[in-house]
């Protein structure tokens, strides 16, 4: 397996807070026209409800929502970049390997990144949140960890179910989760906030990108607004030189568009049988 040379430092001011806290907000990395194109394309794709082969609800082994749940009509779309025949697929791929994302990932990894996942969340009014969790529990990147780029397609704050993070938890190992409260969250797993740490909200404007380490404990709560979606495109990355990646994350892609295979992780993961078989 060949990788590109380690890149230079692009954003030195971002390195210290990312290493210390486990996250960093790149303000305005997506232009207004790019945000509008994402929002319009995904809303058009989902205008009739879940899409076979794309929406989580309709995927094989996907969760089934109660018809009264706002997420029954607007479940998240998984790996849209694997659908190049669709406009949403083309836009997801374009954003996933966006040149303005690349420099930050090079800085935070200290080496060449590979894109491994995309997801689009609609989070309409009334939708439950996603309980506190750590991404590398699911992606199982070794050595090291994954990094997420959470691209805000709407302004996201505590009023519409914006993100919360636990600063400093990036320095922790992966914690084996317990069961989430499904009345409050649509996901299965919960990770406790460690003693001496606390969660904090992160307010984002449309076009901002929240980068965070794969061990950072993070999540979101219910969208309590009456008329505000909290849409976002979330992409995950691994070092191109990774030795392991959870099976199911197929065709890792370098920022030059070239497919770059990463060997699949074997065994049950850090939590044994508690390791999920389905994608994050």
PyMOL commands that set and color helices and strands:
alter all, ss='L'
color gray80, all
select helices_A, chain A and resi 12-21+32-45+56-58+70-73+80-82+87-96+99-109+136-139+158-160+169-171+272-274
alter helices_A, ss='H'
color red, helices_A
select strands_A, chain A and resi 23-26+77-78+113-121+147-152+163-166+178-179+189-190+199-202+209-213+218-220+232-239
alter strands_A, ss='S'
color yellow, strands_A
deselect
rebuild
show_as cartoon
